[in-house]
Amino acid sequence: MGDGRHETRTTAAVDPVIRARGVLPALRSDAAASDRRNRLTVSVLAALGSAGLLGLRGSEGRDGRQLDCNTIGAVVATLAEEHASAAWVVGSFARAAVQVAADPVLARAASEHGEGLLIADAHGAPARAVAVKGGFRLTGLWHSVPGSAHADLALVSFVLPGGDPEHPVRAVLPMSQLTRHETWDAAGARGASPETLEAEGVFVRADAVGAAGLRRGYDPAHAIVPASTVVGAASGALDHALASVRNRPWPGTRYETAAESATIQGKLTDAAMHISSARLHLHRAATSADRYAVDAAAMPPEVRIRSRVDIGCATSAAVSALDSVMSAIGAQAVAETAPFERAWRDVQTLSRHAAVDPLTAREAFGHFLVGRGGALHEIPL
């Protein structure tokens, strides 16, 4: 590939989170360019590819264990400290790779197209399928698919003729058989190029259809990626703020630098505590998702709802953290050349992703608590 994304791969024996931290300098220098171009630059793709972070495989977790939601979330949050768009793409590719690896039918179908290919996760409303000789023909749209401009394959969902819409099946399709529409015009996460994918009568063999294990409803494992991106971007902004205030003059006060101000210290402390809270909520949601990774449909409703509100709380806390950072930095934070401004746009955009929306999560959890008489202690950890 001419974009450099399939260059030398780092051994999986190295913790992927350590690898992610190692590429942050390269991401920092190219984040603005990716934002302007509405896709990841060749340099960013090369850095991620050299570190083995594009298309993380199912066995590339910490210490060689299975790649789990906590590890994916940690990698995504680390990358998002400097480049939220790259983080969202890497996390989405990793989620797709894990799902494909866990299903023998999908794994075989993907391998027929080659090894080491990048798979976009077209998570969303399923397409329609019409039965034909030897398989099915799919017609439908999958919106806001991160990294679709750089993917080789797409993991898509569809409903079989006469099948249950709540339990769509999945298939792996070559990107060459899909039409890409550049529909993303949001202010943030521009570099992720989350395009709309369209299938018009695309044929899928009957023996290449994956199991109907993924519910159309809320999937905590899917939500971990955008939520971790938001938390990581807020954390990165706090790090930049801490470095900035140490030597920043504070005119009009008795302080020589902003770091000496109790007001500034308090705002940055608030931000740090919000981020700590966000990470704890994310960890619990990811742990619950990992526990039911083999069969997501087996997750008890109360655990699914609690995971949703955990992710919503994490997102809300990250937004509050970034608000405190922006307030501490002042008007300089919204300068187009400042890292805070891009982080603010990315967080404001991704925090409105339906999967991480705090208000929807609150409503679902409140309905559960009232219906169960407030039996919070009955929800298993």
Number of C-alpha atoms within 10 A of each C-alpha: 6 7 14 16 24 20 16 12 14 14 13 20 13 16 16 26 20 14 21 22 15 16 19 19 11 16 26 16 13 17 21 20 14 23 22 12 12 20 23 28 20 15 17 26 21 21 23 29 21 19 24 24 28 26 26 24 22 20 16 24 22 18 13 15 12 14 22 23 29 23 19 27 28 24 27 35 32 28 32 30 27 30 35 36 30 31 34 28 31 26 32 28 27 30 27 27 26 23 21 24 17 14 17 14 18 23 19 15 20 26 11 9 14 9 8 15 17 24 28 31 29 27 21 16 18 24 23 21 22 15 14 12 8 10 16 20 18 24 17 19 22 20 19 21 23 30 27 28 19 19 18 18 23 26 22 26 28 24 21 22 12 8 13 13 18 13 20 23 23 28 22 27 23 14 21 10 16 18 14 20 16 15 13 18 12 11 13 22 31 26 25 28 27 28 22 20 23 20 21 15 16 15 19 19 14 14 12 19 21 21 15 19 16 18 15 19 12 15 19 26 23 20 23 31 27 29 31 34 35 35 33 31 32 35 27 23 26 25 15 18 20 19 11 15 19 13 13 13 15 15 10 7 10 9 13 15 16 22 22 16 15 11 12 19 16 13 18 25 16 18 27 21 14 25 26 18 16 27 26 15 22 29 23 17 28 25 17 22 25 18 14 14 18 13 12 18 17 12 16 12 12 17 18 21 24 25 29 29 26 27 32 27 26 31 32 22 25 32 24 17 28 30 16 22 29 23 15 24 21 10 9 14 21 17 11 11 11 14 22 25 18 27 28 23 17 24 26 17 16 23 24 14 13 15 22 29 22 22 15 15 22 18 13 14 20 15 14 18 14 10 10 12 9 12 11 12 7 10 12 10 10
